[in-house]
Amino acid sequence: MIHCGKKHICAVVACILISASILICSWKDPQLQNNITRKIFPQETIASPAGQLCRGKPAQNVITPLKDNRTFIISPYFDDRESKVTRVIGIVHHEDVKQLYCWFCCQPNGKIYVSKANIDVHSDRFGFPYGAADIVCLEPENCDPTHVAIHQSPHGNIDQLPRFEIKNRKAETFSVDFTICISAMFGNYNNVLQFIQSMEMYKILGVQKVVIYKNNCSHLMEKVLKFYMEEGTVEIIPWPINSHLKVSSKWQFMQDGTHIGYYGQITALNDCIYRNMQRSKFVVLNDADEIILPLKHPDWKTMMSSLQEQNPGAGIFLFENHIFPEDVSTHMFNISSWNTVPGVNILQHVHREPDRKDVFNPRKMIIDPRKVIQTSVHSVLRAYGNSVNVPMDVALIYHCRVPLQGNLPRESLIRDTTLWRYNSSLIMNVNKVLYQTVL
């Protein structure tokens, strides 16, 4: 009995010694440390390709296809809100793209470090085979990568891969309070007068920057965009998505062979949020024919200060969309010089359609970009902050377009002249732009 007891004690001691030595080695062995990281973070870290240093061809375009022609890279962004990751905004085929790797360029030694990506296709594809995606890679320790390449394999030749600069690497102070993201301008867009009116209304309300993802527009519209770019208000992001995919001008898949809906609008919106995450206090997601009109405040700055004070912790503010049909007009503000300019004169459209019972009224948003992870068009998909539905007596979206309830008689529409509060400044500012561009 005593002999058997000694054997048992020896075995226990041996097990303890072996376990201790494995534990000590695990802290010393970086590969075992990576195994621990893999369990905590769902991405896989892989050893650097032997002897390879940072090279590759710098990406030249906003949309860059990979060799599989199923993955399209827009831009990578540094994101340390949860872990130290690079979040690549892209477009992928939701079934065909199974595996991607980030090839990081580490500084200052210039070595390559490969990390397996987590491919997160956004939930709002609306049936289309291609959708917006976050390609997220855990960044290596003791490395502040300035560039990354995306590849289908952890093996290959870095010289053959396009290399992307990782944006948002350095913290910045806000350069503007409000940035509007408009996506996407397509269909040979030529609604010149309404566009100028919207731009001038945005500036009156406090917007300093408007980012437009431009697919195409008319020659006259190009002149107007050039004016606003030189003024410093507009930033144009070229958006030739139809050079890579069959695009639909509709938001829902119609089994018509198209690849992605509404010219990749959702991808552009997500890119715009990350692009402006460090340089704008708020980002506004709306179209060029939409204006968020405050009813209780003179401008957006005072409105948002009030809303934030009333809703601490909120990061997403949603505003009701209201249609002002462009085929119902008033004789007021019939300015003769404007009649030669293509497009709608919004000052003549002050009748809005009533809400329809049991029909969802889509909203547009003003967001704190640092609190948003993924967005759709009318709501956010993932965020850190709460969402707030802004009451209609605080603000509404003035949306002048073709009617949704075209059979309604005029007397069933609601006369709403909120826009006219700004008519004096708006007319003067629009005239200045017209005389420098169109007239």
N, C-alpha and C positions, 0 to 999 in steps of 0.2 A: 504493500500500500504506500509505504514511504517512497519507494523507488518510482512508482507510477506518478506520485505527486511531484517529484523533482522534474520528471520528464515534462509534465504539464506546465510547470513554472518556466522551464527553459523555452518551451514552445511559445508561451505568451510573451516572454522577454524578446525572443527572436522576432516575433510579429511586430512588436512595438518598435524595435530598432529598424526593421525594414520600412515600416510606414513612415517613421521619422526621416529616414534618408531620402525616401521618395518625395516627401513634402519639401525638404530642403532643396533637393535638385529642381523641383518644380518652380521654386522662386528664382533659381539661378538660370534655368534653361528658358530662353525666350520662346522657344517653340511650344513648351508646355504652358507657358503663360498665355500664349495666343489661344491655346485650347480652352483656357478658362474664359478668355474674352469672347470666344465663339458662343459659349453657353449663355453669357450675359447679353450679347448682341447677336442678332440672327444672321450676321454677315460673316463670311469666312476671310481670314487674313492669310495671305500666301507669301512665300518667300520671294525676294526680289529676283527677277531674271538675271542669270549669271552674266556679269561683265557689262550689262547695259546701263548707259547713262541717259539723262534726259535729252531727247532729241524730238523727232517728229515734226510734222508740218503744221504751223499755226493755222487754225480754222479761219476761213475768210468770210463765211456767210452766216447769217442768222440761223438758217436751217441747214444742218449738215447730215446727209444720209451716211449710215455705216454701210459696210460692204454687203451685209445681209439684205439691204434694201427693205427691211422691216422695222428698222430703228432709225429715228431721226433725232439728232441732238440739237437742242436750242442753246442752252447755256448752263454751266455749273455755278452753284452758289455755296459759299461757306455757311453752315448753319450749326451753331453751338447751343441752341436753346434747350436741347435734351442731352445729346452726346456731341462729340466733335466729329461732324460728318460733312461730306460734300453731297449736296442735293442737286442732281442734274435734272433740269426740266427738259422733257423730251416727248416724243410721240412714238408709240410702239403698237404693233399688232398684238391684240390682247391674247391670242392663242399661240402664235408662232414664236414669239420672243420668250425664251425660257431662261436664258442665262447670260449675264453680262458681267464684266469686270472693269474696275477702275484702275488705271495705271497711273499712279501718282508720281509726280516729279518732286522729290524731297530736296529741301534746302538746308544747309548750304552746299552739301556734298554732290548734289545733282544725281543721286541714285534713284532708280525706279523701284517702286513698291506697289505690289498688286493686291487689291482687295476685292472680294466677291460682292457684287451689288445685290441689294434688295430691290426688286422691280415692283413698284406699287402703281398699278394702273388705276386711274381715278374711276370712281364708281359711276360717274355720269357720262357714259359713252353714248347713251340713247340708241343702242343697238348697232352702231357703226363698228366695223372690225378694228379700226384704229382709234386710239384714245390718248388723252393726255396722261403722262406717267411721270412719277418721281423715281429716278434711278439713284438710290441712296447708298453711299459707301462710307464705312467707318474709316476715318483717317488714321494713318499710322502714328504711334507715339514718337515724340521727339522729332516731329517733322511738321513743318508748316508749308504744305505744298502750294505752289503758285499756279501750277498747271496740272491738268489731268487729261488722259486719253481714255476712251471707252472702247472696249473690245469684247468679242464673243468668247474669248479664250484667255486663260492666264499665261499662255505661251504665244510667242510671235516676235515680229521685228518692229521695234518702236519707231523706226524710220518710216514705216508704212502707215502709221496711225495719225489721224488729225489730232492736234493738241489744242486744248481749250483753256483759256485763262479762268481761274476760279475767282468769281466776283464776290464782293462783300467781305473780303479777307481782312481789310482794315476798317476799324470802327470810324464812323464819320459823324459829324454833327449835322442836324437837319438843315438843309439848304432852303427848303420850302415847307409851307404848311400843308398845301393841298396839291396833289397830282391827280389828274384824270387819266384813266386808261381807256382808250377807245380801240375796240377790236371787232371785226377787222374791216377796213375800208376796202370795198370791192365793188364789182359790177359797174366799172367805169363811172364811179360816183361823181355826180354833177349838181348836187343840191347846194349850190354855192351860197345863196343868200342865207338860207337857214343855218348853214355851217358857220358863217361869219357872225350871225346873230348869236348863236350858241356860244361861240368863242368869246364874244364880248360880254355876254351874260356871265360866263364862268369867271372872267376877270373882275367884273363888278362884284361878284359874290366872294372873291378872295382866292381864286385859283392862280398859281404861278407857273404851273407846268402841265402840258397836255401831251401824253405819249400816244401816238397813233401807229398801229400795226397796219401798214399800207400794202394792200395787194395791187390795186390799180385805181385810177381815177381819171377824170377828164383833163384835157390840157389846161383849161381855165382853172380847174381846182388845183392843179400843180402850181400855178402862179400864186394862188392864195396861200397854199402851204409854204411856199418859198418865203413869202412875206412874214408869216408867223415864225418860221424857223430863224430867219435873220433877226427878228424881234427878240428871239430867245424864249418864246412861249411854247412852241411846238418842238417835240423830238419825234422824228420819223424812224420807225423800225421797219426795214423792208421785210415783206412777208409773202414771198413767192411760193406759197404752199402748193399751189396747183401745178408747179413744176415737178413736184415729187409724188403727189397723191391726187386721186380723183375726188374733188371736193363737192360738197352739196351746199346749196344756199339755204337749205332747210335744216332745222335742228334735230329732226327725227329720221332715222333710217327708213328708206322706202323700198328696199330690195331692188335698187336701180343700178347696182354696180359701183356706187360711190364708196369711198373709203372713210371719210371723216366729215362731220357735220359743221355747217356754218363757217367754212373756211378756217377750221381749227381755232375757233374763237376761245374755247376754254383753255387751251394751251397758252395762247397769247395772254390771257388775263392772269394766269398763274405766273408766267414769266414776268409780267409787268409788276406784280406784287413784289417778287423777290428783287427785281431790278431797282425798285424804289424803296426797299425795306429800310435802308439806312440813310436815305437822303430826303424822305418826305414824312412829315408827322402823320398825315392821313393820305390814303389812296381812295379815289372814287371810281367805282366801276359802273359806267353807264355808256350809252351810245350817243352819237353826235346829235341826234334829234331829241335828246332827253335833257331836261334841266331840273335839278332839285331846287324847288322854290321854297324858301323859308317863309312862314306866315307870321311867326311871332318875333322874328329877329331880322335885323337888316342884312346880315351876311352869314356865311358859313362858320366863321371863326367864333362869333358870339353864340351861334346855335349849337355848335359842337361843345363849347365850354359848358353850356347849360346842360346838354344831354349827358356829358361825362360826369358832371356834378351830381345829377339825378340818378345815374346808373354806374356807380363805382365798380370797376372790374370788367365792364363791358368793353368789347373790342370791335363789335360788328353792329352797325346801325342800318336797319332796312327801312326803305321809304316806299310808300305805295305808288304804283304806276297808274296814271290817269291819262286817258286818251282824249286829246283835243283834235277832232277830225279836221283834216285839211280841206275838206270839201264844204265846210260850213264856215262862212267868213262874215266879217263886219266891214262897213265902208270906212271905218276909222283907220287912220295911218296908211292911207293909200298914197304912198310917196312915189311920185312919177319917175324919179331917177332909178328907183329900185325895180320898176316894172321891166326894165331891160336885162335884169340879172336873173339867170336861171335859178329856180328854187322857190321855197315857200317863205312868205313873210309872216313870221309867227305872231306879230303884233295884231294881225287881222283874225286870229283864231283863238277866241276866248270862250268857247262853249265846249264843255267836256261831257263825255258820255257818263251816264250813271253806272254805278256798280251793278253787275249782273249777279243775281242770287245763284248760289251753288256753283259759281265759276271762280276758280283760283285767280286772284289778282297778283300777278308777279311783282316782285320788288327789286329795286336796285340798291346798291350799298355804298356807304362810306365806312371804311375800315381802318383800324390800326394795323398796318401790315406786319408788325412784329408779333401780333397775336394770331395770325392766320398761317395755317400749314398748307391747306388745299382749298381752292374755291371752285364753285360752279358759277353760273351766270346770275342766278337769283338768290343764292344762299351760299354759305361756306360749307364745305364738306368736313373739314377738320380745323379746329382752332383751340387756342388756350383761353380766350375770353368768351364771355357770354354774348348772345345775340339779343338785340333790342328791336322790336317793331315800333318805329317812330309813329306816334299818332298823327292823323291827317290834319289836325288843327295846329300842329307844329310845323309840318312841311309836307309837300307832295311832289311827285315827279310830273312836271309838265312835259307831255309826250305828244308832239304834233306830228301826225302821220295819217295814213289812210285809215278810215274808220273800221272798228271791229263790229259795231252795231249800225251798219249802214242803212237799215230800214227804219231807224227811229226818226220821227218827225222832229223838226227843230225845237218845238215847244217842250219836248221830252228831255232835251239837253240842259245842262246846268251852266248858267252864265258865270264865269269865274275870271275876273279881271286882275288877279293878283300880279300878273306879268306887267301890267301897265304902271305899277308903282315905279318901275325902272325905265319907263319909256324915254324920258328926256336924255338921260346918260346913254342909253342904248342907241338911240337914233344918232346922236352926235358921234359916238365911237364907231358905229357901223359905217357912217358916211366917210369918216377918215380912212378906214380900211379900203372901202370901195374906190375912193378917188386915187388911192395908191396902187390898186391892183387891177380893178375891172373896168371902171368908168373912164 
